[in-house]
Each structure stands twice: as structure tokens, then as C-alpha cells.
Amino acid sequence: MKIGEAQQIYRDQVKSYRTEKAEVSKRLKTLQAKMEREPEGQEKYGSEAATLELTLEALDEKQKEYQDYLDELAERYCAYWNAAAAEQQADASAEYAVEMGKILEVARRIMKGAIVPASDEKKLMEYSNELYQTAKNIGALVQREKREKYKSLWKDEEKKEYDDPQEVAENADAGPAGPAIMDVAETMASVAPAE
């Protein structure tokens, strides 16, 4: 099961258990009020109140189990998300370093008085007009009769496509199976007295 699917299933379970706990708690309070108002209320409603308290405890325990598993899934989700984002950042940093190396090499070539492609000059100018002007001025001072001619450092490079970190995290394996999905009615029935 994928993390995103598991999170949705267990969120729904926690929600249904909360709703049922609220209902049982409301019934228990009503019953306790009756027990206090009526003289024979303790004898009349005591057994039912005890059953409702046990049911409330069972529902609470199961909800906590599901919530704990949801917390565990959230940690896994964050780990996958962070791993995908870190990969993108690492690649971006590496690409930036290569780009800077090319820009500085173009500036060096221009300073030597060499002829570089107009597209490379444009990239240098876009990066830093000041560096471009400095390189051109130094290059004009050292021009020789025979200048070197270079090909462009920027070739047609493909842009790397990255997976969406949210998609990676949601579609990652949820790991070991979580707690068994147990309907609220089943949990309540497990506490109900045998008749």
C-alpha cells in the first residue's frame, strides 16, 4: 500500500472513531445524569453505564493505535519528500557550479583577446555586465595579431525532469502493514455484554 493511500484510510478511521466516541460519550453523560436524578438510577442504569465506559475506552484505544500509525506514516512521508527535494537541490547546485565555471572561462578567454561565440558573450553579459565589460577592456589591451577562436561552451543541454516530492512521498511504500482496519461497530461489539 502506498503512503498516500494509507494516510487517507487511517485518517478516515480516526475520524469515524472520533465521531463514535462523541456519540458514546454523549449517551454516557445522559445516562449518568439519569442515574443522579432518579433514586433507583444507579441500579437501573449502572450496568449500561459500565458498558458505555468500556466501549469508550475500547474506541479510544483503537483510535490511539490508528493515530500512532498515522504519525509513523507522516514521518515516512517527510523522509521521502526530503530525499526527493535534496536530490533536486544537489543537482541544481552541481549545475550552478558548472554554469559558473563556463562563465568564468568565457571571461578568461575574452581577457586573453580570443574570439568567442556571441552567444557565450551574451551569457557572460547576462550574468554580470560589469564582468563582461572588464573582460572586454582587458581583452582589447592584449589583442594580438592572431587570436584564438573557440567554440561555444554551452551545447544543447537537456533539462533534467524531477519527480514532484509530494508525489514521491505519497506513492512510496507505506512499509509494514499498519494496524488492522476495524469498523467502529466491531470495536463497540467487542465490549458489549453477552446476552
C-alpha positions, -999 to 999 in steps of 0.1 A, spaced: 0 0 0 12 35 -8 18 61 19 -8 85 5 -35 57 3 -27 45 38 -28 80 52 -63 85 37 -76 52 50 -63 57 86 -74 94 87 -109 82 78 -107 56 106 -96 81 131 -124 104 121 -151 77 124 -137 67 158 -138 103 170 -174 107 158 -185 75 175 -166 84 207 -185 117 208 -218 98 204 -210 73 231 -197 100 255 -229 119 250 -250 88 257 -229 81 288 -234 117 302 -271 115 296 -272 81 314 -251 95 343 -275 124 346 -304 100 348 -286 80 375 -282 111 396 -318 123 392 -336 90 398 -334 73 432 -331 38 417 -310 51 388 -277 35 399 -293 0 399 -313 6 368 -286 22 346 -253 11 363 -247 -19 340 -254 1 309 -231 29 321 -203 5 328 -207 -10 293 -206 25 277 -174 34 297 -158 2 285 -169 9 249 -155 44 252 -122 30 264 -120 5 236 -128 32 210 -102 55 225 -76 27 225 -82 18 188 -82 55 178 -49 60 195 -35 30 177 -46 44 143 -33 79 152 1 64 162 3 47 128 -7 79 111 22 97 129 46 70 117 33 74 81 38 112 84 75 106 93 80 83 64 62 108 41 86 136 52 116 114 47 107 106 11 97 142 5 130 155 19 150 129 -1 134 139 -34 139 176 -26 175 171 -16 183 153 -49 168 182 -68 189 207 -48 221 187 -52 216 186 -90 208 223 -91 239 231 -71 261 210 -94 245 226 -125 252 261 -110 288 252 -104 292 240 -140 275 272 -152 298 294 -132 328 276 -145 317 282 -180 310 319 -174 345 324 -158 361 305 -187 344 328 -212 356 358 -193 391 344 -192 391 338 -230 378 373 -237 405 387 -214 431 368 -235 418 386 -266 404 354 -281 373 353 -302 343 336 -285 308 330 -299 284 358 -295 260 335 -275 288 330 -249 294 367 -247 257 372 -242 256 347 -214 285 364 -197 268 398 -201 235 384 -187 254 371 -157 274 403 -150 276 432 -173 305 446 -151 325 413 -155 317 414 -192 329 450 -196 361 443 -176 369 412 -197 363 431 -230 385 460 -218 414 437 -208 409 417 -240 412 449 -261 445 457 -243 461 423 -250 449 416 -285 474 401 -307 476 397 -345 465 361 -343 437 354 -319 424 321 -308 389 311 -317 367 290 -295 335 271 -299 306 277 -275 308 261 -241 270 258 -240 258 229 -260 222 220 -264 217 205 -229 186 187 -219 168 199 -188 165 171 -162 130 164 -152 123 159 -115 96 140 -97 73 160 -76 83 154 -39 47 152 -28 40 125 -55 72 106 -45 62 107 -8 26 97 -14 35 68 -38 63 54 -16 56 21 1 39 25 34 61 -2 49 50 -29 73 13 -32 75 -4 -9 99 -30 -19 125 -59 -39 111 -88 -18 100 -116 -25 124 -150 -9 119 -163 12 148 -193 -11 152 -169 -41 155 -150 -24 183 -181 -15 201 -195 -50 197 -163 -64 213 -172 -46 245 -210 -52 245 -221 -77 272 -232 -112 260 -269 -117 263 
